[in-house]
Amino acid sequence: MTTIYLDNNATTKIDPLVLKEMMPFLTDYYGNPSSMHKFGGQVSSHIAKARHRLASLLNVQPDEIIFTAGGTESDNTAIYSALESQPGKKHLITTRVEHPAILNVCRHLEEHGYEVTYLDVDEKGQLNLDDLRAALRPDTAIVSIMYANSETGVIFPMQEIAKIVKGQGVMLHTDAVQAVGKIDLNLQTLPVDYLSLSGHKIHGPKGIGALFVRKGVPFRPHLRGGHQEHGRRAGTENTASIVGLGKAAELAQLNMDIESNGVKHMRDVLEEGLLKAIPQAIINGDTEHRLPNTTNISFKHVEGEAILLMMDGFGIAASSGSACTSGSLEPSHVLRAMGVPFTFAHGSIRFSLSRFNTDEEIKVVLQELPPIIKRLREISPFKCNNSADAPKCPC
């Protein structure tokens, strides 16, 4: 059975061109780039090339890029760097819809004497910027706000956020793991201090990411040891994956129009077709300001896990939320923060597309999913009716 993969916000397929560029560094050029001999030293030039490619995608200087093990490490590094470089400041600001890589760090810090303000979102998943203004304090060390939400695709107004935060002289970090490679990011015009990204979200390998640190911003390394990454991130370089990330960044830059237009078109066809064919379905999130590849749809009175299992029987892979939280049977923390009603929140499915999807795959989903929802509703115990033996509807 062929898999129709619509879970690209969880991870993406490695582009064959990325894999091809990585392979020599897993076989022939396996030397340590820090070694003095030529066999190892020749590898360092390829790391430099990857750094330039990634810098080009973000429009930054290569020495502003630090390679990490992924988005989680980049997020952690940014926050702890800001705190260590400002030991007198004990306040952080973030949002209620962040990735667990941010939220769980903040909860940990709260247990160790820090105070965190969690900004609310409205029914569209957007922030009230007046809340951000009101939350800023003299002891605010850092504001960490994601660029785009992994579950709904909602894009936050980072330019306005940066103007507010930097206007008060506060450090600003953005988790841009979902945004990089899907929309144009120009860090020459967006004055964030730190930006996190991850290779496996842009058709690169897993286990590799990067942190942008603007030149002149105070920085403290999270991992201490050797001199790698100019003393900013210790540990022998993951050369093959760094090379893969560099190639993935180059391809993302070349394919930006496909993401913005081709992928968006497929997403819109899927979304419009499902809304037309399935009653009592809603789109979660701001439909005007969101990633071109993402739609989050809730189907009333149906369990998301049941939908996923039945779709899987047809080879269709999607998600009920973030891959780091979807093991829970609780409704998504993002949808709860948006106030999505219980009867819809439990039946939410995130479809996230990529340039490797096809129109034919979308047609298959539109053919198979409506009967799945119909069948699940027929056997659902939660129905809004006046029958005495029907369970009480929790809506």
N, C-alpha and C positions, 0 to 999 in steps of 0.2 A: 504494500500500500504506500502510495506517495504521500509524504507529509506536506500539508499546507501550513507553513510556519508564519503565524501572525502574532508572535510574542517577542518582537525585536527590541522592545524596551527592557526586557529581561536580559537578553544577550543576542548577538547577531552572528550570522555565519561568517567565518573568516573568508574574505575575498581570496579567490585562487591566486591572484597576483601578489597578495600579501604573503600567503604561504610559500609561494615560489621564492620570494625574496628572503624569507626567513631560513629556508632549508640549509643553505651553505653554512650558516652559523650554528647549526645543530650537528653538522657532519664534518666539514673540512676546516672551517675557521672557528674552532672551539677554544682557542686560547683566551687567557684572562687579559682583558684590555689594559690592566694596570701593570702587566709584566714588562720588564725592561727589554726582553728579547723581541726581535722583529715579529716572530710568530704570534705573540700576544698583542704587541703594540699595533699591528696592522688593523686590528679590530676597532681600535678607538676612533679611527677616521669614519667608520660607518655609524658609530654612535653619534658623532658630530653631525653627520648628514641627516640622521633621523631628527636630531634636535632642530636643525634648520627647517626641515619639512613641517614639523609641528608648529614652529614659530611662525612660519608663513601662513598657516591656516588661521592662526589667531591674530596675525599682524603685530607681533611682538619681537623683541630681540632674543636670539637663541639662548643667551646666558640668563634669561628670565624664566627658563624652563627647567624644572627639576623632575627627573623620572622617578616614579614611585611604583608600588605594587598594585595600584588601582585607585579607584575613586574614594574608597573608605580611608585608606592611608592618607590620601591627599587632603580629605576633609579634616581628619584628626590633626594632621600636621599644621594646617592653617590655623585652626582654633588654638591649639596649644602654643604655637609660635606667638600668636597675638597676646596670649595671656602671660607667657613667660617674659616677653619683652616689655610688659606693662604690669609689673607685680602689684602696683597699688590700685589697679582697677579690677573690680570683682563682679561686673555686670555684663551680661550678654543679651543679645536680642536675636530671635529667630522666629520661625512661623510654626503653626501647628501641623502643617502639611509637608514638612521636610522628610527626607529619606531617613531611615533609622541610623545611618552613619553620622547624622547630625543630632537627631533627637536623643539617641542613647548616650552620646558624649555629654550633651547638656544635662541630662538627668544624673549622670555620674558626677558632673561638676557641682550640681546642686547638693549632693551629699558631702561635698568637700568645701563648703563655705561660699560658693558662688551663687549669685542670683540670676535667674533667667526670665526674660519676658518672652512669652509665646504669643505672637500676633495672630489674631483670628482672621478668617477669610469669609467672604460672603457666599451666597448660594451659587455663584459662578466660579468660586474658587479664587477670587481676586482679593487683594489686600486693600484696606483703607489706609492710604498713606498718611492721613492725619494721626492714625494710631501709631505709626512709626515715628512721626515727629514727636508725639507726646511721650513715647517710651525712651527716647534718647536722654541720657544723663551724663553728668561730668565724669562718672566712674564707669561708663560703658566702654569696655575694652574692644569689642568687635560685634558687628552685625553680620549674621550669616543667613542669607536668603537665596534659595535655589533659583536658577534661571528659568527652568521649565519643570513642571511637575511630572513625575514618572508615571503616574496613574491616569491623569486626565489630559496631560499634554499642555495644560494652561501655562502660558508664558507671563511671567511677572514683568512689570515696567522697570527694568533694571536701570535704564538711563535716569529716570526720575528718582528711583531709590538711591542711586549713587549720588545724585545732586544733593539730596537731603542728608545722607549719612556723611559724605565727605565735606559738606558745608559746615558740619559740626566737628570736623577733625577726627572722626571715628574711623577705625579700620573696617573695611568691607570685604567679605568673602562671599563668593557665589559658587554653589555646587552646580556646575554646568554639564554634568555627565550626560544628561539627556539632550541638551541643546547643541553641543559641539558636533559639527558635521551635518546637522539637519537644517540649521539656519545660519545665516552669515553673522559671525561675531568679530567685531573689530575692537580690540582692546586698546587701540590708540585713541579711540573716541569714547570708550567706556571706562571710567576711572576706578575700576575695582582694584583692590590691593592683592587679592588672592583669587584664583579660579581653579577648580578641580575638574579633571576629566578622566575618562576610562577608555582603554583600548577596545574592549570587547563590545562597546556600544556603537562603534563605527567600523565594524567588519575587520577589526584587528583581533589579536589574541587575548585570552584572559590572563589575569595576573600581571598586567602592566597598565600604568596610568601616568599621569603627570600633574604637577602643581605649578601654575604660573605664579610667580612672586615678582611684583613690580619692582624695578630697580629703585633702590633707596628706601624701601619698606623694611623695617626691622624684622629680622628673621632668626629663629632659633631652631636648630634641627630636632626632629622628633626621634630619629634613630641616630645614635652616636657610635662611632667605631672608626673605620678607615676614612680615607681622604676622598672617597668617591663623590661624584657630583659636586666637586669643588668644596668638599667638606660639609655639604648641606644634607646629604642623605647617605649614610654609611651602608656598606654591603656591596659585594661583587655585582657588577652590572649584569642584568638579565639581557644579554646582548641580542639574542635572537628575537625576543619579544620587543625590545626597544626598536630594532630594525623594522619589525612588523608594524609597530605603532606609527613609525615615521612614514612607511608606505601607505598605511591606512589613512593617515592625515592627508597625504598627497592626493589619494584617490577621492577622499571626501571633498576636497577643494574642487577637483575636476568634475565631480558629480553633483554639485550643489543644486544645479538647475533641475536635475532629475528628482532630487528630494523635494524641491519646492513646488514642482509642477506635476511630474509623472506620478510620484508616490501620493501626493495630495489628491490627485484625480481619482486614483484607485480607492483611497480612503473615503472620499466623498460618495463615490458610487456604492460602496459597501454600506455606508451609513444611511444614505437616502433609501437604498433598497430595503434595508432591515426595518426602518421606521415605517415604510409604506406597507410592508408585508405583515408586520407584527404590531397589533394594538397594544396600548399601555406600555410603551417603551419610551424612554427619555434619554437625552444626551446629558452627561454629567460634565459640567465645566463650561468655561467661556468659549463659545464656538468661533469667536472672531479673533481671539488672541491665544493661539495654541500651536503646537508643533504640527507640521504637515502630515505626519505619519500616524497620528494617534487619535483614536476615538474610544470613549468610555461610555458604554450603553447599559442602562439598567432595564430589566424586564420584570414587571410587577408580578408578585406572588410566585416567583421561581427562585430556587437556590442556585447560586452561581457555580458551586462545585458540581451540581448535577448537570448543568449545561456543559461544563468543560469535559466531564466524563463522556457524555453522549457525543459531543463534537469529536472527541478523541477517537471514538469508534469509526469516524469517517476520515481520520487522519488530519483533523484540523486542530492546530495547537494555538491556544490563546491564553489569557490569564484573567484571574479575578482581582488582580492588584499588583503591587510591587512584589518581585520575586523574593525579596527579603522579609516579606510579611505574609505572603499568601498561604503559608502553612497553618495559619490561624483560621478558625471558623468564625471569628468575630468580623463584623463589617469593617471595611477599610477605614483606617484612621483619617484618611483624606476625605472620604465621603461623609464620615461622621462630622468632621469639622465644617463641611459645607452644608450640613443640615439636610442631607438627602433622606427622605422618609425610609423607615425600617423596611417596609415592604418592597421598596425599590433597591435599597442599598445591598441587601442580601443577594439580589439577582444581577449584580453588575459584572460586566465582562469588558476587559480592555483588549482591544485589537490594536496592535502596533506593527506597522508595515515597514518594508524596506525596498530598496531598488531591485532586490532579487525576487520580489513577488510579481505576479502576472495578472492580467485581466481575467484569464481563464480560472485562476484560483479564486478570485473574488466571485465569479459566477457560481462556483461550486458551493461556497459558503452561503450565498443567497438562496441557493436551491435547498440546502440541507438544514440550515438553522431554523427557519420558520416552523417546519413540522416538529422539530425538537421542542421548541418553546410550547407549541400547541399541546404536545403529548404531556409535557411536564405539568402544564397547568391543569390538564384533565385529572391528574392524579394528586395534585397539590391539596393538602388539608386546609390551606388558608384561602378561603374564598369569601368575598364580600357579598353575603346574602343573608336572608332572614331565617334560614333553616335552623331549627332548634338543635339538630345534631351536628352542625358544622362548628369546628373550633373557632373561637373568637378571633377575628382578624386583628392583627397587631398594628394596623396602620393608624 
